[in-house]
């Protein structure tokens, strides 16, 4: 491809210069606010600049740019909004706004906060708590501060669990009354103008009693929830300390750590291989076929003398004397062990026709967990008749 001539290069650069001028003029036209007369003048200047020029190169002279006139100041709308401001009376009539974010009140003295925070977590020691409750008995002229007792008629009608739960609530209510009593003693001192130090002591004791009650209710909630949790999970929350949540904010981290420890324990646990020793053979022959169950009379009963050699696959049928003795009460023919008795009846019922087998099988499997007995324990005569008939 031949090289570009000098004239072609000059014309190429001139076109670039014109494009740059046009883009500059267009940009300045967008940001300047000018009158109609100045628009006409700029148009004439633009036509002169765009006129055809000679092929001879001319020095490029950049036009002097006039300073832009100051734009009009924008109105200050920071204090204005799209909606008009409501009258204060209307806002008061609408009421306060509710938010999901928990709000806290004014901070108390740092020394007071250090006193109450440990009590809210652990509560008072048992001996100190008992002494405070003895010091602040319910006033005689305000007996309703005492927890009301449960009526004897209602106590006899409810369950033991309800009475135990009521006793716990009575203790909490009684402690709350003692705390209110301590606060009222401090108010009496302030109203009478006596020593303020004693009033501060009563107020401090009132706060201690109420803080301990707060901690007691926290423990009651934990005891109420813990029985509904998995047993493998209880050991994780045993040493949990409450904060904003009942079991602590780091509960999820504890669960993850416990699962990680459990996985590591399974990895390092030695796998126990089963012994490959000889298997014990069963007394029952493998070719027994439809085995109908054990014989009616056990061979360990000592009412018959002599040693009997009974074939393993031979089926034993009761004699006529045994059939006559079957008409006696069922307790005489039932084995002692309930499991063996159940299997004996079940094996015997296999010989019964299908029309009655389903009903009797259902009755045989009817187990009462409350009485801890089977159907044939409550109705032995029914199965005795069936056994005697077949």
NORNOR-V320982 format. One record per residue. N is the residue number from 1. RES is the residue in three letters. SS is DSSP state (H for helix, E for strand, C for the rest). PSI is psi in degrees with one decimal (none if undefined). D_CENTER is the distance of its C-alpha to the mean C-alpha in Angstrom with 1 decimal. Layout:
BEGIN
n=N res=RES ss=SS psi=PSI d_center=D_CENTER
n=N res=RES ss=SS psi=PSI d_center=D_CENTER
END
This chain:
BEGIN
n=1 res=UNK ss=C psi=124.9 d_center=79.9
n=2 res=UNK ss=C psi=150.5 d_center=82.5
n=3 res=UNK ss=C psi=152.2 d_center=81.4
n=4 res=UNK ss=C psi=136.4 d_center=80.9
n=5 res=UNK ss=C psi=168.1 d_center=84.1
n=6 res=UNK ss=H psi=-37.9 d_center=84.2
n=7 res=UNK ss=H psi=-40.1 d_center=84.6
n=8 res=UNK ss=H psi=-38.3 d_center=81.6
n=9 res=UNK ss=H psi=-39.8 d_center=79.5
n=10 res=UNK ss=H psi=-46.7 d_center=80.9
n=11 res=UNK ss=H psi=-34.7 d_center=80.0
n=12 res=UNK ss=H psi=-43.4 d_center=76.5
n=13 res=UNK ss=H psi=-32.6 d_center=75.9
n=14 res=UNK ss=H psi=-40.5 d_center=77.3
n=15 res=UNK ss=H psi=-39.1 d_center=74.9
n=16 res=UNK ss=H psi=-40.2 d_center=72.0
n=17 res=UNK ss=H psi=-42.4 d_center=73.4
n=18 res=UNK ss=H psi=-40.2 d_center=73.7
n=19 res=UNK ss=H psi=-39.3 d_center=70.1
n=20 res=UNK ss=H psi=-39.3 d_center=68.9
n=21 res=UNK ss=H psi=-43.5 d_center=71.0
n=22 res=UNK ss=H psi=-43.5 d_center=69.8
n=23 res=UNK ss=H psi=-35.8 d_center=66.1
n=24 res=UNK ss=H psi=-42.0 d_center=66.8
n=25 res=UNK ss=H psi=-42.4 d_center=68.6
n=26 res=UNK ss=H psi=-38.7 d_center=65.9
n=27 res=UNK ss=H psi=-41.8 d_center=63.3
n=28 res=UNK ss=H psi=-28.6 d_center=65.3
n=29 res=UNK ss=H psi=-31.7 d_center=66.1
n=30 res=UNK ss=H psi=-28.1 d_center=62.5
n=31 res=UNK ss=H psi=-7.9 d_center=61.9
n=32 res=UNK ss=C psi=146.6 d_center=65.2
n=33 res=UNK ss=C psi=109.8 d_center=66.2
n=34 res=UNK ss=C psi=163.6 d_center=69.9
n=35 res=UNK ss=C psi=174.7 d_center=72.5
n=36 res=UNK ss=H psi=-36.0 d_center=74.4
n=37 res=UNK ss=H psi=-40.8 d_center=77.5
n=38 res=UNK ss=H psi=-27.1 d_center=75.7
n=39 res=UNK ss=H psi=-40.7 d_center=74.1
n=40 res=UNK ss=H psi=-41.7 d_center=77.7
n=41 res=UNK ss=H psi=-40.8 d_center=78.7
n=42 res=UNK ss=H psi=-32.2 d_center=75.8
n=43 res=UNK ss=H psi=-41.3 d_center=76.6
n=44 res=UNK ss=H psi=-43.1 d_center=80.2
n=45 res=UNK ss=H psi=-36.0 d_center=79.1
n=46 res=UNK ss=H psi=-37.6 d_center=76.7
n=47 res=UNK ss=H psi=-39.3 d_center=79.6
n=48 res=UNK ss=H psi=-37.9 d_center=81.8
n=49 res=UNK ss=H psi=-27.0 d_center=79.2
n=50 res=UNK ss=C psi=3.1 d_center=78.7
n=51 res=UNK ss=C psi=152.0 d_center=82.4
n=52 res=UNK ss=C psi=141.1 d_center=83.7
n=53 res=UNK ss=C psi=165.9 d_center=85.0
n=54 res=UNK ss=C psi=162.7 d_center=87.5
n=55 res=UNK ss=C psi=-14.1 d_center=86.7
n=56 res=UNK ss=C psi=140.3 d_center=87.7
n=57 res=UNK ss=C psi=139.6 d_center=84.9
n=58 res=UNK ss=C psi=148.5 d_center=84.5
n=59 res=UNK ss=C psi=138.0 d_center=82.6
n=60 res=UNK ss=C psi=122.3 d_center=79.2
n=61 res=UNK ss=C psi=118.5 d_center=79.0
n=62 res=UNK ss=C psi=130.7 d_center=75.7
n=63 res=UNK ss=C psi=143.6 d_center=75.9
n=64 res=UNK ss=C psi=127.0 d_center=75.3
n=65 res=UNK ss=C psi=126.5 d_center=72.1
n=66 res=UNK ss=C psi=144.9 d_center=72.5
n=67 res=UNK ss=C psi=140.0 d_center=69.7
n=68 res=UNK ss=C psi=139.1 d_center=67.2
n=69 res=UNK ss=C psi=149.0 d_center=67.6
n=70 res=UNK ss=C psi=128.3 d_center=64.8
n=71 res=UNK ss=C psi=157.5 d_center=62.3
n=72 res=UNK ss=C psi=136.4 d_center=61.8
n=73 res=UNK ss=C psi=134.5 d_center=59.3
n=74 res=UNK ss=C psi=143.6 d_center=56.0
n=75 res=UNK ss=C psi=141.6 d_center=55.1
n=76 res=UNK ss=C psi=110.9 d_center=52.4
n=77 res=UNK ss=C psi=19.1 d_center=49.5
n=78 res=UNK ss=C psi=-34.4 d_center=46.9
n=79 res=UNK ss=C psi=-0.8 d_center=47.0
n=80 res=UNK ss=C psi=148.4 d_center=47.2
n=81 res=UNK ss=C psi=167.6 d_center=44.5
n=82 res=UNK ss=C psi=-35.2 d_center=44.7
n=83 res=UNK ss=C psi=143.2 d_center=43.8
n=84 res=UNK ss=C psi=150.2 d_center=46.0
n=85 res=UNK ss=C psi=137.6 d_center=44.9
n=86 res=UNK ss=C psi=152.2 d_center=44.0
n=87 res=UNK ss=C psi=143.1 d_center=46.0
n=88 res=UNK ss=H psi=-33.0 d_center=44.4
n=89 res=UNK ss=H psi=-37.4 d_center=45.1
n=90 res=UNK ss=H psi=-41.5 d_center=43.2
n=91 res=UNK ss=H psi=-37.8 d_center=40.2
n=92 res=UNK ss=H psi=-35.9 d_center=40.3
n=93 res=UNK ss=H psi=-31.9 d_center=40.5
n=94 res=UNK ss=H psi=-28.3 d_center=37.5
n=95 res=UNK ss=C psi=173.8 d_center=35.3
n=96 res=UNK ss=C psi=150.4 d_center=32.8
n=97 res=UNK ss=C psi=145.2 d_center=30.2
n=98 res=UNK ss=C psi=137.1 d_center=26.5
n=99 res=UNK ss=C psi=151.9 d_center=24.1
n=100 res=UNK ss=C psi=-16.0 d_center=20.4
n=101 res=UNK ss=C psi=128.2 d_center=21.1
n=102 res=UNK ss=C psi=131.8 d_center=21.0
n=103 res=UNK ss=C psi=143.7 d_center=24.6
n=104 res=UNK ss=C psi=156.5 d_center=26.0
n=105 res=UNK ss=C psi=-164.8 d_center=29.4
n=106 res=UNK ss=C psi=144.1 d_center=32.4
n=107 res=UNK ss=C psi=145.5 d_center=32.1
n=108 res=UNK ss=C psi=175.3 d_center=33.5
n=109 res=UNK ss=C psi=141.9 d_center=35.9
n=110 res=UNK ss=H psi=-35.1 d_center=34.6
n=111 res=UNK ss=H psi=-37.5 d_center=36.0
n=112 res=UNK ss=H psi=-40.1 d_center=34.2
n=113 res=UNK ss=H psi=-38.2 d_center=30.8
n=114 res=UNK ss=H psi=-24.8 d_center=31.5
n=115 res=UNK ss=H psi=-41.0 d_center=32.2
n=116 res=UNK ss=H psi=-29.3 d_center=29.2
n=117 res=UNK ss=H psi=-45.9 d_center=26.4
n=118 res=UNK ss=H psi=-34.2 d_center=26.8
n=119 res=UNK ss=H psi=-33.7 d_center=27.0
n=120 res=UNK ss=H psi=-21.6 d_center=23.7
n=121 res=UNK ss=H psi=-48.3 d_center=22.0
n=122 res=UNK ss=H psi=-22.0 d_center=24.2
n=123 res=UNK ss=C psi=-179.3 d_center=26.2
n=124 res=UNK ss=C psi=150.5 d_center=29.8
n=125 res=UNK ss=C psi=154.7 d_center=31.6
n=126 res=UNK ss=H psi=-43.3 d_center=32.4
n=127 res=UNK ss=H psi=-40.9 d_center=36.2
n=128 res=UNK ss=H psi=-36.6 d_center=36.0
n=129 res=UNK ss=H psi=-44.3 d_center=33.7
n=130 res=UNK ss=H psi=-38.8 d_center=36.1
n=131 res=UNK ss=H psi=-39.9 d_center=39.1
n=132 res=UNK ss=H psi=-40.9 d_center=37.7
n=133 res=UNK ss=H psi=-31.4 d_center=36.9
n=134 res=UNK ss=H psi=-32.4 d_center=40.5
n=135 res=UNK ss=H psi=-28.7 d_center=42.0
n=136 res=UNK ss=C psi=77.2 d_center=40.4
n=137 res=UNK ss=C psi=160.3 d_center=41.2
n=138 res=UNK ss=C psi=133.0 d_center=40.9
n=139 res=UNK ss=C psi=149.4 d_center=44.1
n=140 res=UNK ss=C psi=-33.1 d_center=46.6
n=141 res=UNK ss=C psi=9.2 d_center=47.0
n=142 res=UNK ss=C psi=61.9 d_center=43.2
n=143 res=UNK ss=H psi=-15.7 d_center=42.1
n=144 res=UNK ss=H psi=-10.8 d_center=39.3
n=145 res=UNK ss=H psi=-19.2 d_center=37.3
n=146 res=UNK ss=C psi=144.6 d_center=37.0
n=147 res=UNK ss=C psi=130.5 d_center=34.2
n=148 res=UNK ss=C psi=143.7 d_center=35.6
n=149 res=UNK ss=C psi=152.9 d_center=36.2
n=150 res=UNK ss=C psi=134.2 d_center=35.0
n=151 res=UNK ss=C psi=143.9 d_center=38.0
n=152 res=UNK ss=H psi=-36.6 d_center=39.4
n=153 res=UNK ss=H psi=-40.6 d_center=39.6
n=154 res=UNK ss=H psi=-36.8 d_center=35.9
n=155 res=UNK ss=H psi=-34.7 d_center=35.0
n=156 res=UNK ss=H psi=-20.4 d_center=37.0
n=157 res=UNK ss=H psi=-19.6 d_center=35.3
n=158 res=UNK ss=C psi=167.8 d_center=31.6
n=159 res=UNK ss=C psi=167.1 d_center=29.8
n=160 res=UNK ss=H psi=-36.6 d_center=29.5
n=161 res=UNK ss=H psi=-35.9 d_center=25.8
n=162 res=UNK ss=H psi=-40.6 d_center=26.4
n=163 res=UNK ss=H psi=-39.0 d_center=29.2
n=164 res=UNK ss=H psi=-39.7 d_center=27.2
n=165 res=UNK ss=H psi=-36.9 d_center=24.5
n=166 res=UNK ss=H psi=-34.6 d_center=27.3
n=167 res=UNK ss=H psi=-38.1 d_center=28.9
n=168 res=UNK ss=H psi=-42.9 d_center=25.9
n=169 res=UNK ss=H psi=-33.2 d_center=26.0
n=170 res=UNK ss=H psi=-42.8 d_center=29.8
n=171 res=UNK ss=H psi=-40.7 d_center=29.6
n=172 res=UNK ss=H psi=-41.5 d_center=27.3
n=173 res=UNK ss=H psi=-36.3 d_center=29.6
n=174 res=UNK ss=H psi=-38.7 d_center=32.6
n=175 res=UNK ss=H psi=-36.6 d_center=31.4
n=176 res=UNK ss=H psi=-39.5 d_center=30.8
n=177 res=UNK ss=H psi=-35.6 d_center=34.4
n=178 res=UNK ss=H psi=-37.9 d_center=35.7
n=179 res=UNK ss=H psi=-40.2 d_center=34.2
n=180 res=UNK ss=H psi=-35.5 d_center=35.8
n=181 res=UNK ss=H psi=-42.0 d_center=39.1
n=182 res=UNK ss=H psi=-39.6 d_center=39.1
n=183 res=UNK ss=H psi=-37.0 d_center=38.7
n=184 res=UNK ss=H psi=-32.0 d_center=41.6
n=185 res=UNK ss=H psi=-38.7 d_center=43.8
n=186 res=UNK ss=H psi=-38.1 d_center=43.5
n=187 res=UNK ss=H psi=-37.1 d_center=44.4
n=188 res=UNK ss=H psi=-40.7 d_center=47.4
n=189 res=UNK ss=H psi=-41.3 d_center=48.7
n=190 res=UNK ss=H psi=-36.9 d_center=48.3
n=191 res=UNK ss=H psi=-33.8 d_center=50.0
n=192 res=UNK ss=H psi=-7.8 d_center=52.9
n=193 res=UNK ss=C psi=26.3 d_center=53.4
n=194 res=UNK ss=C psi=-159.3 d_center=53.2
n=195 res=UNK ss=C psi=125.0 d_center=51.7
n=196 res=UNK ss=H psi=-23.4 d_center=48.7
n=197 res=UNK ss=H psi=-38.0 d_center=47.6
n=198 res=UNK ss=H psi=-37.5 d_center=46.9
n=199 res=UNK ss=H psi=-38.7 d_center=44.9
n=200 res=UNK ss=H psi=-36.8 d_center=42.7
n=201 res=UNK ss=H psi=-42.7 d_center=42.2
n=202 res=UNK ss=H psi=-40.8 d_center=41.1
n=203 res=UNK ss=H psi=-38.8 d_center=38.6
n=204 res=UNK ss=H psi=-41.7 d_center=37.2
n=205 res=UNK ss=H psi=-36.3 d_center=36.8
n=206 res=UNK ss=H psi=-42.8 d_center=35.1
n=207 res=UNK ss=H psi=-35.7 d_center=32.5
n=208 res=UNK ss=H psi=-43.3 d_center=32.0
n=209 res=UNK ss=H psi=-43.9 d_center=31.5
n=210 res=UNK ss=H psi=-35.5 d_center=29.0
n=211 res=UNK ss=H psi=-39.6 d_center=27.1
n=212 res=UNK ss=H psi=-38.2 d_center=26.9
n=213 res=UNK ss=H psi=-38.2 d_center=25.7
n=214 res=UNK ss=H psi=-45.8 d_center=22.9
n=215 res=UNK ss=H psi=-35.5 d_center=21.8
n=216 res=UNK ss=H psi=-41.8 d_center=22.2
n=217 res=UNK ss=H psi=-33.6 d_center=19.9
n=218 res=UNK ss=H psi=-44.9 d_center=17.2
n=219 res=UNK ss=H psi=-34.0 d_center=17.8
n=220 res=UNK ss=H psi=-39.5 d_center=17.8
n=221 res=UNK ss=H psi=-39.3 d_center=14.3
n=222 res=UNK ss=H psi=-43.2 d_center=13.2
n=223 res=UNK ss=H psi=-27.8 d_center=15.4
n=224 res=UNK ss=H psi=-32.1 d_center=14.1
n=225 res=UNK ss=H psi=-32.7 d_center=10.4
n=226 res=UNK ss=H psi=-41.5 d_center=11.7
n=227 res=UNK ss=C psi=-19.9 d_center=13.6
n=228 res=UNK ss=C psi=1.7 d_center=10.8
n=229 res=UNK ss=C psi=164.4 d_center=9.5
n=230 res=UNK ss=C psi=143.5 d_center=11.7
n=231 res=UNK ss=H psi=-33.1 d_center=15.0
n=232 res=UNK ss=H psi=-13.6 d_center=15.2
n=233 res=UNK ss=H psi=-16.2 d_center=12.1
n=234 res=UNK ss=H psi=-37.6 d_center=13.5
n=235 res=UNK ss=H psi=-18.5 d_center=16.3
n=236 res=UNK ss=H psi=-34.8 d_center=14.3
n=237 res=UNK ss=H psi=5.7 d_center=13.1
n=238 res=UNK ss=C psi=-41.4 d_center=16.4
n=239 res=UNK ss=C psi=19.1 d_center=18.2
n=240 res=UNK ss=C psi=143.0 d_center=15.6
n=241 res=UNK ss=C psi=131.2 d_center=17.3
n=242 res=UNK ss=C psi=150.9 d_center=15.9
n=243 res=UNK ss=C psi=-116.2 d_center=16.9
n=244 res=UNK ss=C psi=-22.2 d_center=15.6
n=245 res=UNK ss=C psi=164.5 d_center=12.1
n=246 res=UNK ss=C psi=-39.2 d_center=11.6
n=247 res=UNK ss=C psi=13.9 d_center=11.1
n=248 res=UNK ss=C psi=147.7 d_center=13.1
n=249 res=UNK ss=C psi=-22.1 d_center=13.1
n=250 res=UNK ss=C psi=24.0 d_center=14.0
n=251 res=UNK ss=H psi=-39.4 d_center=11.0
n=252 res=UNK ss=H psi=-38.0 d_center=10.8
n=253 res=UNK ss=H psi=-37.8 d_center=14.6
n=254 res=UNK ss=H psi=-39.4 d_center=14.5
n=255 res=UNK ss=H psi=-43.3 d_center=12.4
n=256 res=UNK ss=H psi=-41.5 d_center=14.9
n=257 res=UNK ss=H psi=-39.7 d_center=17.8
n=258 res=UNK ss=H psi=-40.5 d_center=17.0
n=259 res=UNK ss=H psi=-38.2 d_center=16.9
n=260 res=UNK ss=H psi=-41.4 d_center=20.1
n=261 res=UNK ss=H psi=-38.7 d_center=21.8
n=262 res=UNK ss=H psi=-41.2 d_center=21.1
n=263 res=UNK ss=H psi=-41.3 d_center=22.6
n=264 res=UNK ss=H psi=-36.5 d_center=25.6
n=265 res=UNK ss=H psi=-37.3 d_center=26.1
n=266 res=UNK ss=H psi=-31.1 d_center=26.4
n=267 res=UNK ss=H psi=-38.3 d_center=28.9
n=268 res=UNK ss=H psi=-2.2 d_center=31.1
n=269 res=UNK ss=C psi=136.5 d_center=31.0
n=270 res=UNK ss=C psi=129.3 d_center=34.4
n=271 res=UNK ss=C psi=128.2 d_center=34.6
n=272 res=UNK ss=C psi=117.9 d_center=36.6
n=273 res=UNK ss=C psi=140.0 d_center=39.2
n=274 res=UNK ss=C psi=141.6 d_center=40.4
n=275 res=UNK ss=C psi=138.6 d_center=44.0
n=276 res=UNK ss=C psi=39.8 d_center=46.5
n=277 res=UNK ss=C psi=174.9 d_center=48.9
n=278 res=UNK ss=C psi=138.6 d_center=51.0
n=279 res=UNK ss=C psi=141.1 d_center=49.2
n=280 res=UNK ss=C psi=135.7 d_center=50.4
n=281 res=UNK ss=C psi=145.2 d_center=52.3
n=282 res=UNK ss=C psi=151.7 d_center=51.5
n=283 res=UNK ss=C psi=-24.0 d_center=54.2
n=284 res=UNK ss=C psi=138.3 d_center=54.0
n=285 res=UNK ss=C psi=144.6 d_center=56.1
n=286 res=UNK ss=C psi=-16.8 d_center=54.5
n=287 res=UNK ss=C psi=33.0 d_center=57.1
n=288 res=UNK ss=C psi=-18.6 d_center=56.4
n=289 res=UNK ss=C psi=-139.2 d_center=55.6
n=290 res=UNK ss=C psi=86.3 d_center=54.2
n=291 res=UNK ss=C psi=128.5 d_center=53.8
n=292 res=UNK ss=C psi=0.0 d_center=53.9
n=293 res=UNK ss=C psi=177.3 d_center=52.4
n=294 res=UNK ss=C psi=161.4 d_center=54.0
n=295 res=UNK ss=C psi=161.9 d_center=57.3
n=296 res=UNK ss=C psi=-40.2 d_center=57.4
n=297 res=UNK ss=C psi=133.1 d_center=58.8
n=298 res=UNK ss=C psi=144.7 d_center=57.4
n=299 res=UNK ss=C psi=-8.7 d_center=59.9
n=300 res=UNK ss=C psi=-3.7 d_center=58.8
n=301 res=UNK ss=C psi=137.3 d_center=60.3
n=302 res=UNK ss=C psi=24.0 d_center=63.4
n=303 res=UNK ss=C psi=-5.8 d_center=65.5
n=304 res=UNK ss=C psi=134.3 d_center=67.5
n=305 res=UNK ss=C psi=171.5 d_center=69.6
n=306 res=UNK ss=C psi=160.1 d_center=70.5
n=307 res=UNK ss=C psi=128.4 d_center=68.5
n=308 res=UNK ss=C psi=134.6 d_center=67.5
n=309 res=UNK ss=C psi=99.9 d_center=67.0
n=310 res=UNK ss=C psi=131.2 d_center=64.8
n=311 res=UNK ss=C psi=147.7 d_center=64.3
n=312 res=UNK ss=C psi=-36.1 d_center=60.8
n=313 res=UNK ss=C psi=0.1 d_center=61.0
n=314 res=UNK ss=C psi=136.0 d_center=63.2
n=315 res=UNK ss=C psi=131.1 d_center=61.8
n=316 res=UNK ss=C psi=125.9 d_center=62.6
n=317 res=UNK ss=C psi=141.4 d_center=63.7
n=318 res=UNK ss=C psi=147.7 d_center=64.3
n=319 res=UNK ss=C psi=176.7 d_center=67.9
n=320 res=UNK ss=H psi=-34.8 d_center=69.4
n=321 res=UNK ss=H psi=-38.5 d_center=69.2
n=322 res=UNK ss=H psi=-35.4 d_center=65.5
n=323 res=UNK ss=H psi=-35.2 d_center=65.1
n=324 res=UNK ss=H psi=-36.5 d_center=66.8
n=325 res=UNK ss=H psi=-15.3 d_center=64.6
n=326 res=UNK ss=C psi=-19.7 d_center=61.6
n=327 res=UNK ss=C psi=-7.0 d_center=62.5
n=328 res=UNK ss=C psi=173.3 d_center=61.6
n=329 res=UNK ss=C psi=150.5 d_center=58.2
n=330 res=UNK ss=H psi=-22.7 d_center=55.3
n=331 res=UNK ss=H psi=-22.8 d_center=54.4
n=332 res=UNK ss=H psi=-23.6 d_center=57.6
n=333 res=UNK ss=C psi=-6.8 d_center=56.5
n=334 res=UNK ss=C psi=135.0 d_center=52.8
n=335 res=UNK ss=C psi=162.0 d_center=51.7
n=336 res=UNK ss=C psi=-40.7 d_center=50.0
n=337 res=UNK ss=C psi=127.8 d_center=46.8
n=338 res=UNK ss=H psi=-37.3 d_center=44.4
n=339 res=UNK ss=H psi=-43.3 d_center=43.3
n=340 res=UNK ss=H psi=-38.4 d_center=46.9
n=341 res=UNK ss=H psi=-42.3 d_center=47.9
n=342 res=UNK ss=H psi=-44.5 d_center=45.2
n=343 res=UNK ss=H psi=-35.4 d_center=46.4
n=344 res=UNK ss=H psi=-47.5 d_center=50.0
n=345 res=UNK ss=H psi=-41.0 d_center=49.5
n=346 res=UNK ss=H psi=-39.7 d_center=47.5
n=347 res=UNK ss=H psi=-35.9 d_center=50.3
n=348 res=UNK ss=H psi=-34.8 d_center=52.9
n=349 res=UNK ss=H psi=-13.4 d_center=51.3
n=350 res=UNK ss=C psi=-20.9 d_center=51.7
n=351 res=UNK ss=C psi=-7.4 d_center=55.4
n=352 res=UNK ss=C psi=144.2 d_center=54.8
n=353 res=UNK ss=C psi=157.2 d_center=55.5
n=354 res=UNK ss=H psi=-21.6 d_center=52.5
n=355 res=UNK ss=H psi=-33.7 d_center=53.1
n=356 res=UNK ss=H psi=-8.9 d_center=52.0
n=357 res=UNK ss=H psi=-40.2 d_center=49.9
n=358 res=UNK ss=H psi=-43.7 d_center=46.7
n=359 res=UNK ss=H psi=-41.9 d_center=46.7
n=360 res=UNK ss=H psi=-34.2 d_center=47.5
n=361 res=UNK ss=H psi=-40.8 d_center=45.0
n=362 res=UNK ss=H psi=-40.9 d_center=42.2
n=363 res=UNK ss=H psi=-33.6 d_center=43.6
n=364 res=UNK ss=H psi=-38.1 d_center=43.7
n=365 res=UNK ss=C psi=0.4 d_center=40.1
n=366 res=UNK ss=C psi=104.4 d_center=39.0
n=367 res=UNK ss=E psi=130.9 d_center=37.2
n=368 res=UNK ss=E psi=107.9 d_center=36.1
n=369 res=UNK ss=C psi=-23.8 d_center=33.2
n=370 res=UNK ss=C psi=-48.4 d_center=33.8
n=371 res=UNK ss=C psi=-10.3 d_center=37.5
n=372 res=UNK ss=C psi=51.3 d_center=37.0
n=373 res=UNK ss=E psi=160.6 d_center=40.0
n=374 res=UNK ss=E psi=174.5 d_center=41.1
n=375 res=UNK ss=H psi=-38.4 d_center=43.2
n=376 res=UNK ss=H psi=-15.8 d_center=46.4
n=377 res=UNK ss=H psi=-33.2 d_center=45.9
n=378 res=UNK ss=H psi=-27.9 d_center=46.1
n=379 res=UNK ss=C psi=70.5 d_center=48.8
n=380 res=UNK ss=H psi=-26.0 d_center=50.9
n=381 res=UNK ss=H psi=-32.2 d_center=54.0
n=382 res=UNK ss=H psi=-48.0 d_center=52.7
n=383 res=UNK ss=H psi=-28.2 d_center=52.2
n=384 res=UNK ss=H psi=-40.3 d_center=55.4
n=385 res=UNK ss=H psi=-38.6 d_center=57.3
n=386 res=UNK ss=H psi=-44.1 d_center=55.7
n=387 res=UNK ss=H psi=-38.6 d_center=56.6
n=388 res=UNK ss=H psi=-32.4 d_center=60.1
n=389 res=UNK ss=H psi=-38.2 d_center=60.7
n=390 res=UNK ss=C psi=none d_center=59.7
END
